[in-house]
Amino acid sequence: MRIATWNVNSIRPRLPRFVPWLEQRRPDVVCLQETKLTDAAFDDLLGEPLSRLGYAWAHHGQGQWNGVAILSRVGLDAVAAGLPGDPGFPDPATREARLVAATCGGVRVHSVYVPNGRTPDDPHYAYKLRWLEALGAIVADAGPAAVICGDMNIAPTDADVFDPAAYVGQTHVTPPERAALARLAVGYRDVVRDHWPTERIFSYWDYRAGMFHQDLGMRIDLILATTPVAERVAAAWVDREARKGTGPSDHAPVVVDLDTAPDGDIGPMVPPPSRPASGRGRTIPQARSRRP
């Protein structure tokens, strides 16, 4: 079973790329983030191609911002949209579309779009930490076969950013965020890092200043798996090819193959990028540019 997660940064302009990617990579389960559509608009836009390719889907959207989905060719059962205990932002009555879960092929799948946090002194940062705490209560009871897939908006360690100095004073790397992610991941394994413990691996590159072509990015899109699922992983990689060309998302898909690896263990980058001698000294105002 092939599971993929992809922050598409608005599915509508990505559609000419997304459907061919489905046909090429043939994932059995796809978790999407930042669809930026209502449920009805998602059905109208993707209903025909998804049905043609054999996918059932569950979408939880709100329109201009956020939006998450699960697409599955191996069953879609016990769908749950929204986060119980969501602290809401800017107040508890305003709950954002950041989580949808379903059971696919015997695995409990969570498609997650963690709040950005904006800056450490912004109220959105405190909301991010509360939201992660609420998510932790859900995934802790997900059962023995479960995955958490999505844009975590946190780089787990300094090895997951091109230069830690470039992120000083920004979100994504602060100790409270990383501690919250570590608590969330108790009982789960970071399967890409398991398979590539020392490799330079990123999943997000800012659109500006040629950051992608210089491979100056960060790894914030994760697939976390319980041990029974992690032990089935035959390959785990970042599909960097999907970040190339005209009109891409600023994220690349993360792909995990369970039991078999139809493309082989092709590694975290497709193909391996040229590696700059150093990216040090660069500054990336990502927390300001990625509003949600």
Secondary structure, DSSP 8 states (H G I E B T S, - for coil): -EEEEEE-SSHHHHHHHHHHHHHHH--SEEEEE---S-HHHHHHHHHHHHHHTT-EEEEE--SSS--EEEEESS--EEEEES-TT---SSSTT---S-EEEEEETTEEEEEEE-----STTSHHHHHHHHHHHHHHHHHTTS-SSEEEEEE-S--SSGGGBS-GGGGTTSTTS-HHHHHHHHHHTTTEEEHHHHH-TTS---SB--SGGGTTTTT--B--EEEEEEHHHHTTEEEEEE-GGGGSSSS--SB--EEEEES--TT----SSSS-----S--TT----HHHH---
